[in-house]
Amino acid sequence: MTIVKPLVKFPDEVNIRHRESPEFHEFILSTNPKDVGRVIGKHGRVAQTVRALVYSVHVQDDKRVKLIINDGK
């Protein structure tokens, strides 16, 4: 995700997977464990902004879009 790569110290370790369920298009964002805090941001503001951008994408079917930030746990 080009939105996330400038925010992290290890941009080569940013990975996005797509998983489809009956209700959602799920995008799973994984980063280096040291970068998770940068992706979430203070009080979750960065994560909220990235989610807002992802959710604004128009999907052709009726499924909702979900962004999951993998914290390595």
Backbone as a chain_set.jsonl record, in Angstrom:
{"seq": "MTIVKPLVKFPDEVNIRHRESPEFHEFILSTNPKDVGRVIGKHGRVAQTVRALVYSVHVQDDKRVKLIINDGK", "coords": {"N": [[0.844, -1.172, 0.0], [0.776, 2.021, -1.023], [0.16, 4.169, 0.534], [0.849, 3.567, 3.13], [3.559, 2.834, 3.136], [5.373, 5.158, 3.154], [5.202, 5.858, 5.837], [6.487, 4.07, 7.498], [9.441, 2.463, 8.917], [10.481, 0.232, 7.76], [9.769, -0.238, 4.822], [9.831, -2.235, 2.872], [8.792, -4.431, 4.068], [6.096, -4.197, 4.213], [3.012, -5.638, 3.695], [0.134, -6.682, 1.963], [-2.739, -8.56, 2.07], [-5.549, -10.04, 0.446], [-8.714, -11.136, 1.358], [-11.692, -12.818, 0.859], [-14.954, -12.893, 2.066], [-18.35, -14.032, 2.698], [-19.631, -11.627, 3.367], [-17.755, -9.549, 3.316], [-14.983, -7.791, 1.777], [-11.925, -8.329, 2.774], [-8.999, -6.733, 3.739], [-5.829, -7.419, 4.726], [-3.355, -5.96, 6.49], [0.029, -6.17, 6.968], [3.018, -5.514, 8.76], [6.448, -4.861, 9.667], [6.984, -5.772, 13.031], [8.014, -3.653, 14.569], [7.021, -1.428, 13.328], [4.303, -1.273, 13.709], [3.147, 0.477, 15.581], [3.574, 2.929, 14.307], [1.9, 2.695, 12.115], [-0.582, 2.518, 13.325], [-0.656, 4.871, 14.864], [-0.85, 7.844, 16.983], [-3.312, 7.607, 19.38], [-4.722, 6.116, 17.547], [-5.167, 7.534, 15.217], [-3.873, 7.574, 12.676], [-4.463, 5.016, 11.726], [-7.265, 5.223, 11.593], [-7.543, 7.124, 9.556], [-6.359, 5.813, 7.351], [-8.098, 3.643, 7.188], [-10.478, 5.016, 6.549], [-9.865, 5.897, 3.966], [-9.583, 3.428, 2.649], [-12.17, 2.38, 2.99], [-13.61, 4.122, 1.437], [-13.363, 3.307, -1.131], [-14.948, 2.278, -4.04], [-16.813, -0.609, -4.412], [-17.744, -3.159, -6.632], [-19.598, -5.174, -6.088], [-22.036, -5.982, -3.528], [-20.688, -6.246, -1.169], [-19.074, -5.306, 1.889], [-16.147, -3.38, 2.74], [-13.245, -4.152, 4.573], [-10.556, -3.297, 6.679], [-7.853, -4.836, 8.15], [-5.437, -4.519, 10.552], [-2.608, -6.176, 11.077], [-1.161, -6.978, 14.016], [0.81, -8.686, 14.728], [0.326, -10.425, 16.8]], "CA": [[0.0, 0.0, 0.0], [1.64, 3.189, -1.124], [-0.198, 5.12, 1.594], [1.482, 3.147, 4.376], [5.013, 2.696, 3.014], [6.145, 6.319, 3.63], [5.058, 6.032, 7.281], [7.193, 3.043, 8.258], [10.898, 2.389, 8.776], [10.795, -0.944, 6.951], [8.721, -0.273, 3.792], [9.86, -3.48, 2.101], [8.094, -5.467, 4.822], [4.656, -3.946, 4.178], [2.37, -6.675, 2.899], [-1.321, -6.634, 2.015], [-3.421, -9.732, 1.515], [-6.992, -9.888, 0.263], [-9.497, -12.327, 1.696], [-13.094, -12.535, 0.59], [-15.927, -13.672, 2.822], [-19.68, -13.751, 2.146], [-20.076, -10.26, 3.654], [-16.703, -8.54, 3.255], [-13.671, -7.852, 1.154], [-11.023, -8.026, 3.881], [-7.613, -6.464, 3.399], [-5.015, -7.62, 5.923], [-2.111, -5.204, 6.386], [1.079, -6.653, 7.867], [4.266, -4.764, 8.697], [7.431, -5.249, 10.668], [6.411, -5.486, 14.357], [8.48, -2.354, 15.067], [6.289, -0.376, 12.624], [2.867, -1.329, 13.977], [2.779, 1.729, 16.244], [3.554, 4.003, 13.311], [0.719, 2.504, 11.273], [-1.763, 2.82, 14.136], [-0.586, 6.289, 15.183], [-1.265, 8.294, 18.311], [-4.756, 7.468, 19.595], [-5.315, 5.427, 16.403], [-5.569, 8.482, 14.175], [-3.373, 7.154, 11.365], [-5.265, 3.853, 11.334], [-8.595, 5.709, 11.222], [-7.441, 7.783, 8.259], [-6.13, 4.777, 6.334], [-9.36, 2.904, 7.052], [-11.429, 5.869, 5.831], [-9.507, 5.835, 2.547], [-9.905, 2.086, 2.141], [-13.62, 2.215, 2.967], [-14.197, 4.988, 0.418], [-13.221, 2.663, -2.433], [-16.203, 1.707, -4.529], [-16.748, -2.031, -4.738], [-18.818, -3.432, -7.586], [-20.649, -5.997, -5.496], [-22.64, -5.391, -2.324], [-19.891, -6.562, 0.017], [-18.404, -4.197, 2.552], [-14.688, -3.456, 2.761], [-12.724, -4.137, 5.942], [-9.101, -3.279, 6.788], [-7.361, -5.434, 9.388], [-4.015, -4.253, 10.753], [-2.043, -7.317, 11.792], [-0.189, -6.485, 14.995], [1.797, -9.716, 14.998], [-0.057, -11.242, 17.963]], "C": [[0.886, 1.231, 0.0], [1.307, 4.247, -0.082], [0.599, 4.818, 2.857], [3.003, 3.165, 4.286], [5.803, 3.927, 3.459], [6.12, 6.508, 5.149], [5.968, 5.13, 8.1], [8.695, 3.08, 8.008], [11.325, 1.238, 7.876], [9.743, -1.104, 5.846], [8.702, -1.557, 2.971], [9.103, -4.608, 2.797], [6.589, -5.215, 4.926], [4.032, -4.955, 3.216], [0.861, -6.556, 3.066], [-1.874, -7.886, 1.349], [-4.907, -9.42, 1.404], [-7.662, -11.213, 0.58], [-10.958, -11.953, 1.505], [-13.974, -13.472, 1.409], [-17.312, -13.36, 2.242], [-20.136, -12.301, 2.337], [-19.047, -9.186, 3.336], [-15.636, -8.851, 2.212], [-12.725, -7.423, 2.272], [-9.611, -7.836, 3.349], [-6.813, -6.536, 4.692], [-3.667, -6.963, 5.694], [-1.131, -5.724, 7.426], [2.325, -5.81, 7.663], [5.264, -5.404, 9.651], [6.83, -4.916, 12.039], [6.842, -4.138, 14.938], [7.702, -1.194, 14.447], [4.797, -0.339, 12.933], [2.391, -0.038, 14.64], [2.709, 2.899, 15.286], [2.31, 3.909, 12.433], [-0.554, 2.834, 12.047], [-1.797, 4.301, 14.493], [-1.075, 6.599, 16.584], [-2.791, 8.298, 18.388], [-5.461, 6.84, 18.392], [-5.682, 6.313, 15.233], [-5.096, 8.08, 12.782], [-4.2, 5.973, 10.86], [-6.665, 4.276, 10.899], [-8.576, 6.348, 9.841], [-7.243, 6.773, 7.137], [-7.407, 3.975, 6.121], [-10.39, 3.723, 6.278], [-11.138, 5.857, 4.331], [-9.868, 4.486, 1.936], [-11.417, 1.92, 2.011], [-14.279, 3.068, 1.886], [-14.102, 4.394, -0.984], [-14.548, 2.024, -2.819], [-15.987, 0.254, -4.93], [-17.957, -2.361, -5.602], [-19.921, -4.323, -7.027], [-21.141, -5.334, -4.208], [-21.86, -5.668, -1.051], [-19.241, -5.305, 0.58], [-16.901, -4.442, 2.544], [-14.221, -3.326, 4.201], [-11.199, -4.142, 5.872], [-8.716, -3.824, 8.154], [-5.869, -5.148, 9.467], [-3.481, -5.361, 11.643], [-0.95, -6.805, 12.724], [0.825, -7.542, 15.393], [1.469, -10.598, 16.181], [-0.86, -12.437, 17.525]], "O": [[1.661, 1.447, 0.932], [2.117, 5.143, 0.155], [0.981, 5.739, 3.578], [3.67, 3.482, 5.27], [6.839, 3.759, 4.101], [6.941, 7.25, 5.688], [6.2, 5.397, 9.279], [9.161, 3.651, 7.022], [12.41, 1.268, 7.295], [8.911, -2.009, 5.919], [7.661, -1.928, 2.43], [8.806, -5.629, 2.178], [5.885, -5.93, 5.639], [4.469, -5.102, 2.074], [0.366, -6.354, 4.175], [-1.52, -8.22, 0.218], [-5.447, -8.63, 2.179], [-7.229, -12.272, 0.127], [-11.4, -10.89, 1.943], [-13.761, -14.684, 1.438], [-17.425, -12.497, 1.371], [-20.942, -11.801, 1.552], [-19.412, -8.033, 3.108], [-15.421, -10.0, 1.825], [-12.735, -6.258, 2.671], [-9.095, -8.67, 2.606], [-7.086, -5.801, 5.641], [-2.921, -7.365, 4.801], [-1.422, -5.72, 8.622], [2.655, -5.434, 6.538], [4.95, -6.368, 10.349], [6.218, -3.858, 12.186], [6.102, -3.544, 15.723], [7.72, -0.087, 14.985], [4.097, 0.554, 12.456], [1.332, 0.482, 14.286], [1.86, 3.777, 15.445], [1.735, 4.929, 12.052], [-1.502, 3.374, 11.477], [-2.857, 4.924, 14.432], [-1.633, 5.747, 17.276], [-3.466, 8.914, 17.564], [-6.669, 7.011, 18.23], [-6.428, 5.895, 14.348], [-5.838, 8.23, 11.811], [-4.591, 5.941, 9.693], [-7.196, 3.735, 9.928], [-9.491, 6.139, 9.045], [-7.886, 6.868, 6.091], [-7.756, 3.661, 4.983], [-11.103, 3.177, 5.436], [-12.062, 5.812, 3.519], [-10.399, 4.422, 0.827], [-11.892, 1.372, 1.016], [-15.395, 2.767, 1.462], [-14.698, 4.922, -1.923], [-15.178, 1.326, -2.025], [-15.079, -0.061, -5.699], [-19.065, -1.895, -5.335], [-21.069, -4.226, -7.462], [-20.695, -4.242, -3.857], [-22.332, -5.352, 0.041], [-18.905, -4.373, -0.15], [-16.444, -5.571, 2.365], [-14.729, -2.499, 4.958], [-10.614, -4.899, 5.098], [-9.186, -3.342, 9.184], [-5.119, -5.495, 8.555], [-3.852, -5.471, 12.811], [0.06, -6.265, 12.273], [1.622, -7.319, 16.304], [2.276, -11.457, 16.537], [-1.273, -13.243, 18.358]]}, "num_chains": 1, "name": "protein.A"}
